């Protein structure tokens, strides 16, 4: 794809490379996807901000996985926010959209008015999980909650777990057009090519608690190139990130024209949930008959709601749990 190509950029991820700096990256724009993720729930503003940030990170990180794979972010804490979970489903085949979903679990009465959204998480961990499909062992990498934002946690994860200098710049919020308010978000991800072999692993870094940060991993010409690209990214403005007036290729030229940006095929994104009656029934198959009885309502049914999309399911308790097949034996 050439820099001048024109496509609809909302709900897309555009991969690129800075040929003169040996740095790759992605630009994301979320419009309808972010609106659907957040409109499924009535979250307080602090929770909305965390879910929006996690969704943008998921879109940027997930674009690198292969067809039919799934990448998940999990943020768990001991504060008011207990968990934020996101999923990125790779396209089923080339040319198809990827799918994203997200939700948060929190204790509303524990939320601290006026406190930063990130501070509501408390202590915990930030994890990236990759499911490569049936018969494959899922990959999982974990880093502590630190650094003051989910974005900082993601940067620390790549530095600490993958030894890849990585930087994110994100922006999101609600915009009003024609009297209607909806969510928009955007961001840029920079990542040094994985040929670097830093010698600081295990020696501690400059981050919180001695964790490695992206600036700890490179030196010499590579370090200079990385520093220069980061200084250029520091000049980006929020309105440039979220759009829609500035298109991603134009943004790359504005930020990195001296680094020879080269763009690749954009990946379209959609909101998508994998829940179904069969999947819910399978998740309930581990429960004993007495546990199913406790779940059964006065109306004689078992109900379940998808935490991601809000879909509501109802089941006959006789068809659920470990005792469901006993009558057929």
N, C-alpha and C positions, 0 to 999 in steps of 0.2 A: 504494500500500500504506500502511495506517495504522500508526502506531507500535505499536499493540497486536496486530497480526497475529501468528499463531502458525504457524510452519513448522518443519520439521526443518533446523537451521542448520548441521550438520556438512557440510563440503564445499560451501560456498556463499560467494559474494561479494555483499554488500549495499551498493549505492550509496546515498549520502545527500547532502544539501545543508544547509548552515547558512545559512538565509535572511538572518539579521541580520548575517552577517559576509562574505557573498559568497564563501564557501568551499565547495568540494565535497569529497567523500571516499568511502571505501569501507571496509567491515569484512569481513575474510576469516576463515573457519574451515576448517582442513584437518584431516581425521581419516583416513578411508580412503585418500584420495589421497596424503597424505604417507607413510602406512604402505606403500603399494604402491611409491611412488618409491624409498624407502630399502630395502625388503625385497628388491628385485631384485638388490642388491649386498651384499657384505660389506665395507662401508667402515669404516675406523678412525673413532673418535669425532670427530676434528677435521674429517674430510671430511663426515661425516654432518651436522655443524652447518652447514657452508657450503652443502651441497645443500639442507638444510631452509630456510635463510634465503633462498637464491635462489628456491626454489619459492614461498615466500610472497610475495616481491616480484613474481614473475611473475604470480601470481594477481591481485594488486592492480592491477598496471599493465595486464595484458592485458584486463581486463574492459571497457576502453574501446574496443577494436578492433571492427570491424564483422563481420557474419556472414561466415564462410568465410575470413577473414583469419588469418594466423599471426603471432604476436609471439614473438620469441626474445630471451633474454638470453645473452650470451657473456662470460665472465670468463676472460681469458688472463693467465698470469703466467710468470715465469722461476724461480720457486721450486719447492718440492716439488709444489705444485698447478699443473698446466700448463693445465687448462681446466675450467670448469664451464659446462655448456650446459643451457638449459631451453627448452621450447617451450610456447606456449599456443595452442591451435587454437580459433578462434572457432566458435560453434555453426553447424551446417549450415543451420539455420533457427530462427526464433523459437520459444522454448519448449524447445529441445533443450539438453543440457548442453555446456559447453565442456570441452576436454580438456587435460591437462597431463602432461608427461613431463620428466625431468631425469636427468643423469648427471655424473660427475666423472672426469677423467683426472689421475693423479698418480703420482709416483715414490715408492713406499713407503719405500725406504731413505733418502730425503732428508727425510722428515718429522722435525721436531724435537720430541722429547718435552717436554711442559710448555709449549711455545710456544703463543700464541694461534692459533686456527684461521686468522684473517685474515692473520696474519704469514707463513703458509706459502705465500701466493701470490707474494710478492715484488713486483717491478715488472711492470707490464703495463697492461692497459686493461679497462674495463667498457663493454660495447656493448649497445645495444638495436637490434634489426632488426625491421622490419615487412614482411611479404610480403603484398601486396594481391591476388595471384592471377596467373594466366597473362596474359602480355602487359604486365604492369605492372613498372616498375623498383622493386626493393625499396628501402626507406628504411633508412639506417643512421646511428646517432649514437654517438659514442665519447667517453669521458672517461677520464683516467688513474686507475689504482688509487691511491686516497688516502683519508684520513679515518678509517681505523681499523676499517671494517666495510663489508660489501657494502651495507648500508642507507645508510651515509654516501655511498658511491659513487653509489647511485641518486639520492639527494637532490642531489648535485653535478651529476649528469647533467642533471636537469631544470632546475636553476638555470643551468648553463653552456650547454647546448645548446638548451633550449626556453624559457628565460627565464620559467619557471613555478616560483614558490615551492612546494616540496613537502616534506612531512615524513612519516616512517614511524615507527610503534612496533610492534615485533614481539616475539613470544615463542614458544618451541617446546621440546619435550622429550618424553620417554617417560613415559607414565602406566600405572598398573597397575589393572586392573579384573577381578574374578573370577579372579584368579591369572594373567591374561594381560597381557603388556606390549605396548604399541603406541604409535606416534608420534601426537602432536597438535601443532597449531600454530595461531596466530592473529595478527591484526595489524590496525592502523588506518592508513589513508593520508589525509592532508590535502593539498589542493592549491588554491591561490588561482585564482579564475577568470581565464582568459587575456586579460583586457582590460587588465591592467597593462602599462605601457610604461616599464620602468625605464631610467634614464639611466646605469647603471654599466657596461653592456656594453663590454668592451674596456679598462676602466680597472682591472681587477683586483679581486679580492674578498678576503674575510677567511678563506677556506679555505686548506688546505695548498697551498703553491706559488702563492698568489695566485688560486686557483680561486674562482669565485663560490659562495656558499652561499645558502640560501633567505632568510636574514635580510637579505641585501644588496639585495634586489630591490624592497622596498616601503618607503614612507614615508607620513607623514601619517596620516589616518584608516585607510587600508588597512593600513599598518604596525601600527597599534595593534590593529586587529581580528585580524591575523595573529598578533601576539605573544600576545594574549589566548587565542586558540584553541590555540596551542602550549603555553601554561602549563596550560590545562585538560587537554590530552593528556598532559602530564607527570605527572598524578596517576593515570594508569591503572596497574593492577596486572597482573602476569603472569597470574594466574588469571582475571582478567576478559578478557584477550585470548584465551586458549586455550579457555575454557569447560570443560565445557558448561553449568555451573550458571547463568551469566549470559548471557542471550540478547543478540544484537547490538542490537536496538532498545532494550532496557533499558540496555545499556551507553551508547548514544548519549544517552539521556535523562539518565543519571547524569553523563556528562561535559559535555554541551553543552546542557542544558535551556534556559539563558538565550539561546542562539544560535538557537533555533527550528529544531531538526533536522527535516528532512523526508526520508523514505526512499522509495526507488523499488523496482522489481521486482528481487528477488534472482536472481542467476545461479548455477545449480548447476554443480558441477565434477566431473569424473571423471578417473581416470588413463587415458591413451590414447596409444598409439604408432601411428605411421603406417607402420611398416616392413611389408614384404611381400616374397614371393619376386620379384615383378616389379620392385619398387624396388631391391632388392639387385642383381638382374641388371643393371638399368640403370646402377647405380653402378659395376659392374665392366666395363661396355662400353667404357670408355676405355683398357683395358689391351691391350697387344700380346700376340700368342700366346706369346712367350718369357716375358713377365711372368706370364701365366696359368700357364705350365708351372712357374714357380718357386713359385706358390701351391698347386700340386697336391700332395696328400698321397701317401704311399706306397700308400694304398688307391685312388688314382686319382680322387679327388674334390677339389673346392674347397669349403672351409667358410667360413662367415661368421656372426658373432654380432652381434646388435643391441646397441649400447652402452647404449641406453636401457632396453629391456625384457628383454634377455637371450635373446631368441628365437634359435634355432640353425637355420641353413640349410645345405643341401648341394647342390652342383651338379655336373653333368657338365662338365668343362673344355671339351669340344668345343662347348658352347653359349654360351661366355662370351668376352668380349673383342672386339677389333677384327676378329679373324679368324673370328668365329662364323658370319657370314653368307656366307663365301666359298664354302662347299660348295653353297649354295642359289642362287648367282648363275648 
